[in-house]
Every structure is written in structure tokens, then in C-alpha cells.
Amino acid sequence: MTTPKLSRRAEQLSPFHVMDILAQAKALSQQGKSIYHLEVGEPDFATAEPIINAGIDALKQYRTHYTPALGLPELREEIAGYYERKFSIEVDPRRVIITSGASGALQLAMLCLLDAGENVLLADPGYPCNQNIAKILAAEAVAVPVSADSHYQLDAESVALHWNSRTRAAMVASPSNPTGTILPRQQLESLCRFVEKKQGRIIVDEIYQGLVYEQEEYTALDVSDECFVINSFSKYFGMTGWRLGWMVVPDFYVDAIDRIAQNIFLAPPTISQIAALTALKVETQVILDARRDEFRQRRDFLLPALEQMGFEVAVKPQGAFYIYANCHRFTDDSFSWVNRLLDEQGVAATPGIDFGSHLANIHCRFAYTQSLEILQQAVDKIDTFVRT
């Protein structure tokens, strides 16, 4: 029997190690071991009840047919209204694209911006799936090392060093995964000026928008209309399993994205779109803001607890729900270290290798997506581990 052949793109995809750690953690849990999940970036809160009820009502009304490829017109209009209420900016609903999760939005953005052999610049450390999506499209993701000096974000200087004749776009995330840092507005403005001068595009991941602490939020749409801005109903809105996101794009690209979406996704999930209308209501966001405040309390507990143990956090997380910690005092192989932490103490964390290669061996990520009580227990376990 001959060995089956994989496509080159399938062979080249790197694994998402956190999913392996999650699988190991679940296996240990089934064996009766207590597991503390600080690895996966998913809120522990269930979807807010008004949103669930809206989904149930939609099912009872048999609203189960396809929507247009770009999404329900009323949801596109409601998202445009959301930007007006939250940021006092006008967005043409035509530019709002509803997608199958933020990952679906990123695929659509790259499909209409990149041809085979062209490249997009990404921060290292950064969310790993972004690189893999580029690889699937036979494009190249160029990882640009970033540090605390630039808030772990791309800036005009670093992008200028890596931009070449095949570069078509640069991607940033604010707040970012894994560092939780926000891209300063002035830094984004400079970055936009450089990229637009090069006739490229900026893709801005704003999926953790709403989960921002101690400062006023802004959106890249208030900096430039030429950005591709990606958002999601997963994080702040707590709808991870509903698989729904959106993207605001320059008007020129709308028709092309419509054609691509028709062929790739056909349409976003209908029930999820209807429920999302309720997610955007002001009264629902009162619930979501209370959850945001609880995330901040968790950060304010976990961050000093880790620092007291000897972890170093160069930039205090300003948003999302992650702490990207330097663990060089304990290891120069964070991949093996987090696996031992799981095996010996039942605490699941994510190794730096999941987010790139720049100093990845001495970093790991802790997600504060569990209750304060569970975080306290996890801290005790980590403390025991680093002391032995």
C-alpha cells in the first residue's frame, strides 16, 4: 500500500501547541486530577442570557436559512451604529462584512490582498494562526521581532526594515495576543502613513476591543479609512462557540470580498447573526462591561502574584486577558517547562513557542480566564513548582 500524500501546504503548517496542552489537560482531568486552565484564550463566562434567548427565539421562528454572503443587512447596520455610539465615527454599513469568526475575516482579507509569493509583516510574538493562514494561501508571513520598547507592537521603523518589493500588508493587534498590550495611537498613525506611502494595507486585529483597562479605547477606523479592521463576537461579547466575527474594509474591496465569501463560506451562521443583534444592545453591554471589570480584577491579582514569584512582565497588560511572562529565572526551555508544570502541578499554560521564535524559549503565557478562586489555587501550585 502506498503512503498517502499530503499537500505541501498541509505539511508546512506548524502545530498550535496550546491545543495539544489542552488535550493533555483534559486527559489528566478524566483521570481525576485537578486541572487549572490558564492556557486557552476563551472566557469562562457562558454567553450572556439575553443573547442565548435571542438565538432560541430565532430557532423557534425557523430562521434557519442562508443570509447574504456579507451578512444580514440589519446586523451590518447595527455594527455601523455601534461604532457611532462607542467611538463617534461614521462607518458606511456597506463596508461592514460579517464573517464566520474573526479567522474567517482574516482569510478574506488575505485572499483579496495577497497573491502567491507575496508577504505580510507580523509581530513576533503574535497570534500563531495568522502566519499559518498566509502559508495556506501560498503567501509568506514575515515575523518581525518586537520588544517592550515598542509595546510588543510593530512600528514604522521596524516595518521599514522588513518591507520589500513583495510586501503587500502589515498586520497589528490591539489589544494583542499574547502580551495584552495596546498599540499607541501615535504609533499606529505613523505606521499607517508609512504603509499607505508604500501602497500597502494595514490589517488591524481588534478582537479584544471592549476588554481594555485603565485607558480610553480607540479604533483604527478613527485613524485611517484605508485599514482592514477585524473584530469578533467571541471575546468581549462572550460568543466563542457561535463563530461570528466582522470586518470593516475600504470600499474598493467590498465587491471582491463578496465574491470570495460566496465561494468560500457561502454565508455566516444565521442564528449567530440574529443573536448578535441582541449582543450589540446597550442593555446587554451592561452585562458585558461587568464581566470586563472582573477580568481586570483577575489581572490585578495574577500579575503581582507572578512577579512576586520571579516572573518578569516588561509591559503591564492593558487589555485582553493574558500575561506574557519572562520565565528565564526558571528555565531556558519554556516548552518543556510548561509541560512539566502541567504534569506535576496540574496548571496548564502556553509556551512562548506558540507565538513565534523571538525569545520564545524564555516566555510563557498565562490566561486569566478563570475565577479569582481558581487563580489563587493555580498561583499556589505554580509557586510550589518554581520553589522545587
C-alpha positions as CSV (number, residue, x, y, z in Angstrom):
1,M,0.0,0.0,0.0
2,T,1.4,3.4,-1.0
3,T,1.8,6.1,1.6
4,P,-0.9,8.8,1.2
5,K,0.4,12.2,0.0
6,L,-0.3,15.4,1.8
7,S,-0.4,18.8,0.0
8,R,2.7,20.9,0.6
9,R,0.7,23.5,2.4
10,A,-0.6,20.9,4.9
11,E,2.9,19.6,5.6
12,Q,4.2,23.1,6.2
13,L,1.6,24.1,8.8
14,S,3.1,24.4,12.3
15,P,1.0,22.9,15.2
16,F,-0.9,25.1,17.6
17,H,0.8,23.8,20.8
18,V,-1.8,25.1,23.2
19,M,-4.4,22.8,21.7
20,D,-2.1,19.8,22.5
21,I,-1.7,21.1,26.0
22,L,-5.5,21.4,26.3
23,A,-5.9,17.9,25.1
24,Q,-3.3,16.7,27.7
25,A,-5.1,18.7,30.4
26,K,-8.4,17.1,29.6
27,A,-6.9,13.7,29.6
28,L,-5.4,14.3,33.1
29,S,-8.8,15.7,34.2
30,Q,-10.5,12.5,33.1
31,Q,-8.0,10.6,35.2
32,G,-9.3,12.5,38.2
33,K,-6.5,15.1,38.5
34,S,-7.4,18.7,39.3
35,I,-6.5,21.0,36.4
36,Y,-6.2,24.7,36.3
37,H,-6.8,26.1,32.8
38,L,-4.6,29.1,32.2
39,E,-3.8,28.1,28.6
40,V,-6.7,28.8,26.3
41,G,-7.9,32.3,25.4
42,E,-11.6,31.6,26.0
43,P,-13.7,33.5,28.6
44,D,-15.1,31.2,31.3
45,F,-18.4,33.1,31.3
46,A,-21.3,31.5,29.4
47,T,-22.8,33.6,26.7
48,A,-25.0,36.2,28.3
49,E,-28.6,35.1,28.7
50,P,-30.2,37.8,26.5
51,I,-28.0,36.6,23.6
52,I,-28.9,33.0,24.2
53,N,-32.6,33.8,24.4
54,A,-32.4,35.7,21.1
55,G,-30.8,32.6,19.5
56,I,-33.5,30.4,20.9
57,D,-36.2,32.7,19.6
58,A,-34.7,32.7,16.2
59,L,-34.7,28.9,16.1
60,K,-38.3,28.8,17.2
61,Q,-39.2,31.2,14.4
62,Y,-37.4,28.8,11.9
63,R,-34.9,31.5,10.9
64,T,-32.5,28.8,9.7
65,H,-31.9,29.8,6.0
66,Y,-28.9,31.3,4.4
67,T,-28.2,35.0,4.7
68,P,-26.4,37.1,2.1
69,A,-22.7,36.3,1.9
70,L,-21.8,39.6,3.5
71,G,-24.2,39.1,6.3
72,L,-27.7,40.3,7.5
73,P,-28.2,43.9,6.3
74,E,-29.7,44.8,9.7
75,L,-26.6,43.4,11.5
76,R,-24.2,45.3,9.3
77,E,-26.2,48.5,10.0
78,E,-26.2,47.8,13.7
79,I,-22.4,47.4,13.8
80,A,-22.1,50.7,12.0
81,G,-24.3,52.2,14.7
82,Y,-22.0,50.5,17.3
83,Y,-19.0,52.5,16.0
84,E,-21.0,55.7,16.1
85,R,-22.2,55.1,19.7
86,K,-18.9,53.9,21.0
87,F,-16.4,56.0,19.0
88,S,-18.4,58.8,17.5
89,I,-17.3,57.9,13.9
90,E,-19.5,57.2,10.9
91,V,-19.0,53.9,9.1
92,D,-20.9,53.1,5.9
93,P,-22.7,49.7,6.6
94,R,-21.7,48.7,3.1
95,R,-18.1,48.4,4.3
96,V,-19.1,46.1,7.2
97,I,-18.6,42.4,6.3
98,I,-20.0,39.7,8.6
99,T,-17.8,36.6,8.8
100,S,-17.5,33.1,10.2
101,G,-15.4,34.2,13.2
102,A,-12.5,36.6,13.1
103,S,-10.4,33.9,11.5
104,G,-12.9,33.9,8.5
105,A,-12.4,37.7,8.3
106,L,-8.6,37.3,8.2
107,Q,-8.8,34.7,5.5
108,L,-11.0,37.0,3.4
109,A,-8.6,39.9,4.0
110,M,-5.5,38.0,2.9
111,L,-7.3,36.4,0.0
112,C,-8.0,39.8,-1.5
113,L,-4.7,41.4,-0.6
114,L,-2.0,38.7,-1.2
115,D,-1.0,36.6,-4.2
116,A,1.2,33.6,-4.0
117,G,4.8,34.6,-3.1
118,E,3.8,38.0,-1.7
119,N,4.2,38.7,2.0
120,V,2.6,40.2,5.1
121,L,4.5,41.5,8.1
122,L,3.5,40.3,11.5
123,A,4.8,40.9,15.1
124,D,6.8,38.2,16.8
125,P,5.4,37.4,19.4
126,G,1.9,37.3,17.9
127,Y,-1.1,35.1,17.3
128,P,0.2,32.0,15.5
129,C,-2.7,31.2,13.2
130,N,-2.1,34.5,11.3
131,Q,1.1,33.1,9.9
132,N,-0.5,29.8,9.0
133,I,-3.3,31.4,7.1
134,A,-0.8,33.2,5.0
135,K,1.0,29.9,4.4
136,I,-2.2,28.2,3.3
137,L,-2.6,30.9,0.7
138,A,1.0,30.2,-0.6
139,A,1.9,33.7,0.7
140,E,4.6,34.4,3.2
141,A,4.3,35.7,6.8
142,V,7.4,37.7,7.8
143,A,7.8,37.7,11.5
144,V,9.2,41.0,12.8
145,P,10.8,40.7,16.3
146,V,9.2,43.2,18.7
147,S,10.0,44.1,22.3
148,A,8.8,46.1,25.3
149,D,10.4,49.3,23.7
150,S,7.6,49.3,21.1
151,H,4.9,47.9,23.4
152,Y,5.5,44.5,21.7
153,Q,3.9,46.1,18.6
154,L,5.0,46.9,15.1
155,D,6.1,50.4,14.5
156,A,7.0,52.4,11.3
157,E,10.8,51.8,11.9
158,S,10.6,48.0,12.3
159,V,8.2,47.7,9.3
160,A,10.5,49.9,7.1
161,L,13.4,47.5,7.9
162,H,11.5,44.4,6.7
163,W,9.4,45.9,3.9
164,N,10.4,44.7,0.4
165,S,9.1,44.6,-3.2
166,R,6.9,41.6,-2.3
167,T,5.3,43.1,0.8
168,R,1.7,43.9,0.5
169,A,0.4,44.4,4.0
170,A,1.3,44.6,7.7
171,M,-0.8,43.2,10.5
172,V,-1.1,44.5,14.1
173,A,-3.3,43.5,17.0
174,S,-4.6,45.9,19.7
175,P,-5.1,44.7,22.4
176,S,-2.6,42.0,21.4
177,N,-2.3,38.3,22.0
178,P,-0.2,37.1,23.8
179,T,1.0,40.4,25.5
180,G,-2.2,42.2,26.2
181,T,-0.6,45.5,25.0
182,I,-2.4,48.3,23.1
183,L,-0.9,49.9,20.1
184,P,-0.4,53.6,21.0
185,R,-2.5,55.8,18.6
186,Q,0.5,57.9,17.5
187,Q,2.4,54.7,16.7
188,L,-0.4,53.5,14.6
189,E,-0.7,56.8,12.8
190,S,3.0,56.7,11.8
191,L,2.6,53.1,10.7
192,C,-0.4,53.9,8.5
193,R,1.5,56.8,6.9
194,F,4.4,54.5,6.0
195,V,2.3,51.6,4.7
196,E,0.0,53.9,2.7
197,K,3.0,55.6,1.2
198,K,4.2,52.1,0.1
199,Q,0.7,51.5,-1.4
200,G,0.2,48.6,1.0
201,R,-2.5,47.9,3.6
202,I,-2.7,47.6,7.4
203,I,-4.8,44.8,8.8
204,V,-5.8,45.6,12.4
205,D,-7.0,42.9,14.7
206,E,-9.3,44.5,17.3
207,I,-10.9,41.2,18.5
208,Y,-10.2,42.1,22.2
209,Q,-11.8,45.5,21.8
210,G,-14.0,46.1,24.8
211,L,-11.6,44.3,27.1
212,V,-9.5,47.4,27.8
213,Y,-8.4,48.6,31.2
214,E,-7.4,52.0,32.6
215,Q,-7.5,53.9,29.4
216,E,-9.9,55.2,26.8
217,E,-10.3,52.9,23.8
218,Y,-10.0,53.9,20.2
219,T,-10.4,52.1,16.9
220,A,-8.1,52.1,13.9
221,L,-11.0,53.3,11.8
222,D,-10.6,56.7,13.5
223,V,-7.0,56.8,12.3
224,S,-7.5,55.7,8.7
225,D,-10.3,54.6,6.4
226,E,-7.7,52.5,4.4
227,C,-7.3,49.9,7.2
228,F,-8.8,46.4,7.2
229,V,-10.2,46.3,10.8
230,I,-11.2,42.8,12.1
231,N,-13.4,42.3,15.1
232,S,-15.2,39.4,16.8
233,F,-18.2,38.4,18.9
234,S,-16.0,35.9,20.7
235,K,-14.0,37.7,23.4
236,Y,-15.8,40.8,24.8
237,F,-19.2,39.5,23.7
238,G,-18.6,36.0,25.0
239,M,-19.8,34.2,21.9
240,T,-16.8,31.9,21.1
241,G,-18.8,28.9,20.0
242,W,-21.2,30.9,17.9
243,R,-18.3,31.5,15.4
244,L,-19.1,35.0,14.3
245,G,-16.9,38.0,13.5
246,W,-16.9,41.1,11.3
247,M,-14.5,43.2,9.3
248,V,-14.7,46.8,8.1
249,V,-12.8,47.3,4.8
250,P,-12.1,50.1,2.4
251,D,-15.0,50.5,-0.1
252,F,-12.9,49.4,-3.0
253,Y,-12.6,45.8,-1.7
254,V,-16.3,45.1,-0.8
255,D,-17.3,43.6,-4.1
256,A,-14.2,41.3,-4.3
257,I,-14.8,40.1,-0.7
258,D,-18.4,39.4,-1.5
259,R,-17.3,37.1,-4.4
260,I,-14.7,35.4,-2.3
261,A,-17.1,34.9,0.6
262,Q,-19.8,33.4,-1.6
263,N,-17.4,30.8,-2.8
264,I,-15.5,30.0,0.5
265,F,-18.2,30.4,3.2
266,L,-21.5,31.0,1.3
267,A,-22.8,32.8,4.4
268,P,-22.0,33.3,8.1
269,P,-24.1,31.4,10.6
270,T,-27.7,32.7,10.6
271,I,-28.7,32.0,14.2
272,S,-25.5,33.6,15.4
273,Q,-26.1,36.7,13.4
274,I,-29.6,37.1,14.8
275,A,-28.3,36.6,18.3
276,A,-25.5,39.2,17.7
277,L,-28.2,41.9,17.2
278,T,-29.0,41.5,20.9
279,A,-25.3,41.3,21.8
280,L,-24.9,44.9,20.5
281,K,-27.8,46.3,22.5
282,V,-26.8,48.8,25.2
283,E,-28.6,46.8,27.9
284,T,-26.6,43.7,27.0
285,Q,-23.4,45.6,27.1
286,V,-24.0,46.5,30.8
287,I,-23.6,42.7,31.5
288,L,-20.5,42.5,29.3
289,D,-18.9,45.5,30.9
290,A,-19.4,44.0,34.3
291,R,-17.5,40.9,33.1
292,R,-14.8,43.2,31.7
293,D,-14.4,44.6,35.2
294,E,-14.0,41.1,36.6
295,F,-11.3,40.3,34.1
296,R,-9.4,43.4,35.3
297,Q,-9.7,42.3,38.9
298,R,-8.2,38.9,37.9
299,R,-5.3,40.7,36.1
300,D,-4.7,42.8,39.1
301,F,-4.4,39.6,41.2
302,L,-2.4,37.4,38.9
303,L,0.2,39.9,37.7
304,P,1.7,40.9,41.0
305,A,1.5,37.2,42.2
306,L,3.6,36.1,39.2
307,E,6.0,39.0,39.6
308,Q,6.4,38.1,43.3
309,M,7.4,34.6,42.3
310,G,10.1,35.8,40.0
311,F,8.4,36.1,36.6
312,E,9.2,39.3,34.7
313,V,6.5,41.2,32.8
314,A,8.1,44.0,30.8
315,V,4.8,45.8,29.9
316,K,1.7,45.7,32.1
317,P,-1.2,44.2,30.0
318,Q,-3.6,46.9,29.1
319,G,-6.3,44.7,27.6
320,A,-7.4,41.2,26.6
321,F,-6.9,38.6,29.3
322,Y,-3.3,37.4,29.0
323,I,0.0,37.9,30.8
324,Y,3.1,37.2,28.7
325,A,5.7,36.4,31.3
326,N,9.5,36.0,31.1
327,C,10.4,32.8,32.9
328,H,14.2,32.9,32.4
329,R,14.8,32.6,36.1
330,F,13.3,29.1,36.0
331,T,14.1,27.7,32.5
332,D,15.6,28.3,29.1
333,D,13.1,25.8,27.6
334,S,9.6,27.1,28.3
335,F,8.1,24.4,26.2
336,S,9.4,21.6,28.4
337,W,8.8,23.8,31.5
338,V,5.0,24.3,30.8
339,N,4.6,20.5,30.1
340,R,6.2,19.7,33.5
341,L,4.1,22.3,35.2
342,L,1.0,20.5,33.8
343,D,2.2,17.0,34.7
344,E,3.4,17.9,38.2
345,Q,1.0,20.6,39.4
346,G,-2.0,20.4,37.0
347,V,-1.5,24.0,35.8
348,A,-1.9,24.4,32.1
349,A,-0.1,27.4,30.5
350,T,1.1,28.2,26.9
351,P,4.7,28.1,25.9
352,G,6.3,31.0,24.1
353,I,7.0,28.9,21.0
354,D,3.3,29.1,20.1
355,F,3.6,32.8,19.4
356,G,6.8,32.9,17.4
357,S,10.6,32.5,17.8
358,H,11.8,35.7,19.3
359,L,12.9,34.9,22.9
360,A,10.1,32.2,22.8
361,N,12.2,29.8,24.9
362,I,12.1,32.0,28.0
363,H,8.5,33.2,27.8
364,C,5.1,31.7,28.5
365,R,1.5,33.0,28.5
366,F,-1.0,32.8,31.4
367,A,-4.6,33.4,30.6
368,Y,-6.7,34.9,33.4
369,T,-9.9,33.4,32.1
370,Q,-10.8,31.6,35.4
371,S,-12.4,32.8,38.6
372,L,-10.3,34.5,41.3
373,E,-10.7,31.4,43.5
374,I,-9.2,29.2,40.8
375,L,-6.5,31.7,40.0
376,Q,-5.5,31.7,43.7
377,Q,-5.2,27.9,43.7
378,A,-3.2,27.9,40.4
379,V,-0.8,30.5,41.9
380,D,-0.2,28.3,44.9
381,K,0.6,25.4,42.5
382,I,2.9,27.5,40.4
383,D,4.7,28.8,43.5
384,T,5.2,25.2,44.7
385,F,6.6,24.3,41.3
386,V,9.1,27.1,41.0
387,R,10.4,26.6,44.5
388,T,11.2,22.9,43.9
